[in-house]
């Protein structure tokens, strides 16, 4: 840069200053956008979780009604037989973690946090 005009050096310094100001302004905006998006994603995930719990609660209630009807009609529920059949044909099992009471508590807890 020994042959360079001193004004070119000053111009380069000003360009660098300008770019650093733009970058300094852009970084907080990008971070704010990312935080906002992650909060939105979390809200959507919580909504899906609540729907899933609600759907599971419905299916447990449906099973209970079906079991009661079978008991009334045939004298036995057949619930365990049906669960074993599902296990054998699909390899799916209930974890036992989401009982009706636990689901109701979880849905109540989630509603309190909204």
Backbone as numpy.savetxt, mean C-alpha at the origin, in Angstrom:
# Nx Ny Nz CAx CAy CAz Cx Cy Cz
43.90 28.79 -20.43 43.09 29.98 -20.43 43.95 31.23 -20.43
45.23 31.06 -20.68 46.15 32.19 -20.66 45.86 33.17 -21.79
45.36 32.69 -22.94 45.04 33.57 -24.06 43.61 34.10 -23.97
42.86 33.66 -23.00 41.45 34.01 -22.91 41.28 35.44 -22.42
40.20 35.99 -22.86 39.82 37.34 -22.45 39.33 37.29 -21.00
39.72 38.23 -20.15 39.27 38.23 -18.75 37.75 38.31 -18.65
37.10 38.92 -19.62 35.64 39.01 -19.59 35.01 37.63 -19.81
35.69 36.77 -20.59 35.17 35.42 -20.81 35.21 34.64 -19.49
36.26 34.84 -18.73 36.36 34.18 -17.43 35.26 34.64 -16.49
34.99 35.95 -16.50 33.92 36.48 -15.66 32.56 35.95 -16.13
32.41 35.83 -17.44 31.15 35.31 -18.01 30.94 33.85 -17.56
32.04 33.08 -17.60 31.96 31.69 -17.18 31.59 31.60 -15.70
32.16 32.44 -14.90 31.83 32.47 -13.47 30.35 32.78 -13.27
29.83 33.73 -14.00 28.41 34.11 -13.89 27.49 32.99 -14.36
27.90 32.28 -15.42 27.11 31.14 -15.91 27.07 30.06 -14.83
28.21 29.79 -14.23 28.28 28.78 -13.16 27.41 29.20 -11.98
27.47 30.47 -11.61 26.63 30.97 -10.51 25.15 30.80 -10.85
24.78 31.12 -12.07 23.38 31.00 -12.49 22.91 29.56 -12.45
23.75 28.65 -12.98 23.40 27.22 -12.96 23.28 26.70 -11.53
24.17 27.14 -10.66 24.10 26.66 -9.28 22.84 27.17 -8.59
22.39 28.38 -8.92 21.14 28.90 -8.36 19.94 28.08 -8.86
19.97 27.73 -10.14 18.88 26.92 -10.71 18.86 25.54 -10.04
20.01 24.94 -9.89 20.09 23.63 -9.26 19.66 23.71 -7.80
20.10 24.76 -7.11 19.74 24.94 -5.70 18.22 25.09 -5.54
17.57 25.72 -6.51 16.11 25.87 -6.45 15.41 24.58 -6.85
15.98 23.82 -7.75 15.33 22.61 -8.27 15.36 21.46 -7.26
16.43 21.33 -6.51 16.57 20.19 -5.58 15.44 20.17 -4.54
15.16 21.26 -3.83 14.05 21.19 -2.86 12.70 20.90 -3.53
12.50 21.42 -4.73 11.26 21.15 -5.44 11.13 19.68 -5.79
12.21 19.07 -6.25 12.19 17.65 -6.57 11.96 16.80 -5.32
12.62 17.16 -4.23 12.44 16.42 -2.98 10.99 16.55 -2.50
10.44 17.74 -2.57 9.04 17.95 -2.16 8.09 17.12 -3.03
8.36 17.06 -4.32 7.51 16.27 -5.22 7.61 14.79 -4.89
8.81 14.31 -4.60 8.99 12.89 -4.24 8.28 12.56 -2.93
8.39 13.44 -1.95 7.72 13.21 -0.66 6.21 13.21 -0.85
5.71 14.15 -1.63 4.27 14.21 -1.89 3.78 12.95 -2.59
4.55 12.48 -3.54 4.17 11.27 -4.27 4.18 10.05 -3.36
5.19 9.96 -2.49 5.25 8.80 -1.59 4.09 8.84 -0.60
3.67 10.01 -0.17 2.51 10.12 0.72 1.24 9.70 -0.01
1.11 10.10 -1.25 -0.04 9.69 -2.06 -0.04 8.19 -2.26
1.12 7.63 -2.57 1.25 6.18 -2.74 0.87 5.45 -1.46
1.31 5.98 -0.32 1.00 5.36 0.97 -0.50 5.41 1.24
-1.15 6.53 0.93 -2.60 6.63 1.12 -3.33 5.63 0.23
-2.88 5.48 -1.00 -3.51 4.52 -1.91 -3.29 3.10 -1.41
-2.12 2.82 -0.91 -1.82 1.49 -0.39 -2.69 1.19 0.84
-2.85 2.17 1.71 -3.71 1.99 2.88 -5.16 1.75 2.47
-5.62 2.47 1.45 -6.99 2.28 0.96 -7.16 0.87 0.40
-6.19 0.40 -0.35 -6.25 -0.97 -0.88 -6.23 -1.99 0.25
-5.43 -1.76 1.26 -5.36 -2.65 2.42 -6.71 -2.73 3.12
-7.34 -1.57 3.31 -8.67 -1.55 3.95 -9.69 -2.30 3.10
-9.65 -2.11 1.79 -10.58 -2.83 0.91 -10.33 -4.34 0.99
-9.08 -4.71 0.99 -8.72 -6.13 1.09 -9.22 -6.73 2.40
-9.00 -6.03 3.50 -9.49 -6.52 4.79 -11.02 -6.62 4.79
-11.66 -5.62 4.23 -13.12 -5.63 4.17 -13.63 -6.79 3.31
-12.98 -7.02 2.18 -13.37 -8.15 1.32 -13.15 -9.48 2.03
-12.03 -9.59 2.74 -11.75 -10.82 3.47 -12.78 -11.03 4.58
-13.14 -9.94 5.25 -14.16 -10.02 6.31 -15.47 -10.50 5.71
-15.83 -9.99 4.55 -17.05 -10.43 3.86 -16.99 -11.92 3.55
-15.86 -12.39 3.03 -15.73 -13.80 2.68 -15.83 -14.70 3.92
-15.27 -14.25 5.04 -15.41 -15.02 6.27 -16.86 -15.08 6.74
-17.54 -13.98 6.59 -18.97 -13.94 6.97 -19.78 -14.82 6.03
-19.47 -14.78 4.76 -20.14 -15.63 3.78 -19.92 -17.11 4.13
-18.68 -17.46 4.46 -18.38 -18.83 4.85 -19.19 -19.22 6.08
-19.25 -18.33 7.06 -19.98 -18.62 8.29 -21.46 -18.86 8.01
-22.05 -18.04 7.15 -23.46 -18.22 6.79 -23.68 -19.53 6.05
-22.77 -19.84 5.15 -22.88 -21.09 4.40 -22.75 -22.30 5.34
-21.80 -22.22 6.25 -21.58 -23.30 7.21 -22.83 -23.50 8.07
-23.42 -22.41 8.51 -24.62 -22.51 9.34 -25.77 -23.14 8.56
-25.92 -22.75 7.31 -26.97 -23.33 6.48 -26.77 -24.83 6.29
-25.51 -25.22 6.02 -25.20 -26.64 5.86 -25.49 -27.41 7.15
-25.15 -26.80 8.27 -25.41 -27.43 9.57 -26.92 -27.64 9.77
-27.69 -26.61 9.43 -29.15 -26.70 9.58 -29.74 -27.74 8.65
-29.23 -27.84 7.43 -29.78 -28.77 6.45 -29.28 -30.20 6.62
-27.99 -30.36 6.92 -27.39 -31.69 6.91 -26.94 -32.19 8.28
-26.97 -31.31 9.25 -26.54 -31.73 10.57 -25.04 -31.57 10.81
-24.30 -31.21 9.79 -22.86 -30.94 9.94 -22.47 -29.83 8.98
-21.42 -29.11 9.33 -21.06 -27.94 8.53 -20.25 -28.28 7.29
-19.33 -29.20 7.41 -18.45 -29.52 6.28 -17.37 -28.48 6.05
-17.24 -27.53 6.98 -16.26 -26.45 6.83 -14.84 -27.00 6.71
-14.45 -27.86 7.62 -13.08 -28.40 7.57 -12.86 -29.24 6.33
-13.86 -29.98 5.91 -13.76 -30.78 4.69 -13.52 -29.88 3.49
-14.27 -28.78 3.42 -14.11 -27.84 2.29 -12.74 -27.17 2.33
-12.29 -26.82 3.51 -10.96 -26.18 3.62 -9.86 -27.14 3.20
-9.99 -28.41 3.59 -9.01 -29.42 3.17 -9.03 -29.59 1.65
-10.21 -29.57 1.07 -10.34 -29.71 -0.38 -9.68 -28.53 -1.09
-9.90 -27.34 -0.58 -9.26 -26.15 -1.17 -7.74 -26.28 -1.07
-7.26 -26.72 0.08 -5.81 -26.92 0.25 -5.27 -27.92 -0.77
-5.97 -29.02 -0.95 -5.50 -30.05 -1.87 -5.54 -29.60 -3.33
-6.57 -28.85 -3.70 -6.70 -28.47 -5.11 -5.93 -27.20 -5.47
-5.73 -26.31 -4.51 -5.08 -25.03 -4.84 -3.79 -24.76 -4.08
-3.55 -25.55 -3.03 -2.40 -25.34 -2.15 -2.49 -24.02 -1.39
-3.71 -23.49 -1.22 -3.93 -22.26 -0.46 -4.45 -22.61 0.93
-3.98 -21.87 1.92 -4.45 -22.05 3.29 -4.75 -20.70 3.91
-5.53 -20.71 4.97 -5.75 -19.51 5.76 -4.65 -19.41 6.80
-4.09 -18.24 6.97 -3.03 -18.07 7.97 -3.59 -18.08 9.38
-4.86 -17.73 9.51 -5.45 -17.61 10.83 -5.18 -16.26 11.46
-4.40 -15.45 10.81 -4.05 -14.14 11.35 -5.21 -13.15 11.26
-6.00 -13.26 10.23 -7.07 -12.31 10.01 -8.42 -12.92 10.35
-8.66 -13.03 11.65 -9.96 -13.50 12.13 -10.94 -12.33 12.04
-12.24 -12.59 12.10 -13.20 -11.49 12.05 -12.93 -10.41 13.10
-12.62 -10.81 14.33 -12.35 -9.81 15.38 -11.11 -8.98 15.08
-10.07 -9.63 14.62 -8.84 -8.89 14.28 -9.08 -7.93 13.11
-9.83 -8.39 12.13 -10.13 -7.51 11.00 -10.93 -6.30 11.46
-11.94 -6.54 12.29 -12.75 -5.43 12.79 -11.90 -4.44 13.58
-11.00 -4.96 14.43 -10.10 -4.07 15.18 -9.19 -3.29 14.25
-8.64 -3.98 13.26 -7.72 -3.34 12.30 -8.44 -2.26 11.51
-9.64 -2.55 11.06 -10.40 -1.55 10.31 -10.76 -0.37 11.20
-11.08 -0.63 12.45 -11.36 0.45 13.39 -10.15 1.30 13.67
-8.99 0.65 13.79 -7.72 1.36 14.04 -7.37 2.24 12.86
-7.53 1.69 11.66 -7.23 2.46 10.44 -8.15 3.67 10.32
-9.42 3.50 10.69 -10.38 4.61 10.60 -10.00 5.72 11.58
-9.44 5.35 12.74 -9.03 6.34 13.74 -7.85 7.17 13.26
-7.03 6.63 12.35 -5.82 7.32 11.88 -6.07 8.19 10.65
-7.27 8.19 10.14 -7.52 8.98 8.92 -7.79 10.42 9.23
